[in-house]
Amino acid sequence: MEQQQEQHHRRRRAWLAAIASSCLALCACALQPPYQAPKVVEATGWQAELPHGGSVENLVDWWRRFDDPAVAELIRTAEADSPSLAKAVARIDDARATLTSDSSGAWPSLTGSGSVTRAKSSVSFGNEVFTSETTTRSGELDASWELDLFGKVRSARQSSQAQLQARIDDWHDARVSLAAEVADDYVQYRACRQLVSADEESAASYAHTEKATLAAVDAGMTPASDGYLAQANTASANASATQQRVTCEELIKSLVELTGASEAALRAIVDRPQAPALPQPEGFRVQSAPADLVRQRPDLASSERALAAAYASIGKARADRFPSLSLSGSIGLSASNLTTPMSTWSFGPSLSVPLFDAGKRKAAVDSAQASYDEQLASYRSSVRTAVKEVEVALADLDGAARRSDDARRAVEQYRRYDSAMETNWRTGFDTLLTREQARRSLTSAEITDIELQRDRVRNWISLYKALGGGWQGNDAVLPVAGTTATTPATTQGTIQ
């Protein structure tokens, strides 16, 4: 009898070992090939003219290479308390939590329970009452493990991992966008102050002309219509100067919003007496090809990681159509002061096979496939848009550089012309009106030159952003859970 029981136990152990071996083999099964990032850019060079004279090889920390330290200071202030960066950090923390939750499915779950009960009972026999007290203790340990036969858990983990990487790339993209926006607003503000001076000078010139014209009208030397025109020109020039001052104030308000600094503190930064008229950056060489944008731009890296997550979701939906096998067991122990301890245990596999669900699981696969196709189209569109942004920035930068040279020569010639008209007017060879027209031509040329110089710096900033802002996916700086955007932990990507 004992020999038969021993043989039975051997066969049972061999059967369980065979099941475990088969399950482990099945766990390695995959229902779709490994993910590969699509190649959507085949161009090997840029079509637009590349900037010449660049000297900065590494775009990291490019902001500190401006000749105005206010640029880097404003960006540091903005990063210290940015709602957009804080939102990106919160999304990273959420993605990490999701990854931990999805990864837990690959491990067995273990739960324990225990209880202690104190009871009192009384029994009467005739006039006597007998009382007894009992203490019952029990404990139980339950374990279960769903074997990942067809890669359902693995696919879910891969999807969550890709989503986490996408959220990290979003954080880098938020930093690039924030830095570029702050720098762009500051450049516009510095140019705006120059434009205010030019408009005020133009308004003063019109006022001078108006005074001379009205005197001529009163003397009967000029028709009244000239006086009306002179007054209208002065009013229009004053309105332009006022509007330009309002634009400068709006840029201040925008910088206050971006940086989170008080307006008084911000003005102390942007209105420093030693600040240059317009901040000038160092140029940089554009050595990358269009295909390099995928690893240079964090927004494209995020879109590609979202595509990988969608691909993994297809595998998860496919695995859900196949049977699932679980192993479960429990151990229990109970005892009281009136009885001997008792123990129980159980162990065994359970198989769940989907037989009929009216096409629900197949529809889930189709939905996951459609989501992947949609994300692929979005990714391809994002890459094309990124290439266009670089090409446009290059074209704008080249055009602004060429126009700036012409505008600078125009200012020089108009200044000579104004000087000549000044001399002619003082010697009586030209009228005051002719002299004021020359001054206004000079002012108009100066305004055009200021605007072109401003646009040229803004185009450098646009190109910097379009090229990914110096970020590299294999050498990044990320925030970790429980930290702010200003206390990153080094893991992967660098951007300043």
CORVEN-V234703 format. One line per field, one symbol per residue. ss: DSSP state (h for helix, s for strand, l for the rest). phi: phi as a letter, one per 20 degrees, with the letter a starting at -180 (. if undefined). psi: psi as a letter, one per 40 degrees, with the letter a starting at -180 (. if undefined). A space follows every 50 residues. Layout:
# CORVEN-V234703
ss = ???
phi = ???
psi = ???
This chain:
# CORVEN-V234703
ss = lhhhhhhhhhhhhhhhhhhhhhhhhhhlllllllllllllllllllllll lllllslllllhhhhllllhhhhhhhhhhhllhhhhhhhhhhhhhhhhhh hhhhhhllsssssssssssssssssllsssssssssssssssssssslll lhhhhhhhhhhhhhhhhhhhhhhhhhhhhhhhhhhhhhhhhhhhhhhhhh hhhhhhhhhhhhhhhhhhlllllhhhhhhhhhhhhhhhhhhhhhhhhhhh hhhhhhhhhlllhhhhhhhhlllllllllllllslllllhhhhhhhlhhh hhhhhhhhhhhhhhhhhhhllllsssssssssssssllssssssssssss sslllllllhhhhhhhhhhhhhhhhhhhhhhhhhhhhhhhhhhhhhhhhh hhhhhhhhhhhhhhhhhhhhhhhhhhhllllhhhhhhhhhhhhhhhhhhh hhhhhhhhhhhhhhhhllllllllllssllllllllllssllllll
phi = .ffffffffffffffffffffffffffefcebfffcffedcdfdbeeffe fdmfceedffmfffefecffffffffffffbdffffffffffffffffff fffffedfdcccbbbccdcccccdcmeddddccccdcbbbcdcbbefefd mfffffffffffffffffffffffffffffffffffffffffffffffff ffffffffffffffffffemecffffffffffffffffffffffffffff ffffffffemefffffffeedffeffgbfdeffbeeeedgfffgeedfff ffffffffffffffffffffedfcdcdcabccbcacfdcfgcccbbbrec ddcfdbclnfffffffffffffffffffffffffffffffffffffffff ffffffffffffffffffffffffffenecefffffffffffffffffff fffffffffffffgffeomnfcfebdcdedgndefecfdfbbocbc
psi = dddddddddddddddddddddddddddeiheiiihhhiheheieiidihi iieiehdhehfddeeiehedddddddddddghdddddddddddddddddd ddddeeiiihiiiiihhhihihhhhbeihhhihihhhiiihhiihhhgdf fddddddddddddddddddddddddddddddddddddddddddddddddd ddddddddddddddddddeeeiiddddddddddddddddddddddddddd dddddddddeiidddddddefhdeiidhhhiiiiigeiiddeddedhddd dddddddddddddddddddeeiihhihiiihihiiieeiiihiiiiiiih hhhhdhefeddddddddddddddddddddddddddddddddddddddddd ddddddddddddddddddddddddddeeeiiddddddddddddddddddd ddddddddddddddddeefeihdegihiiiheiieegihhchhhh.
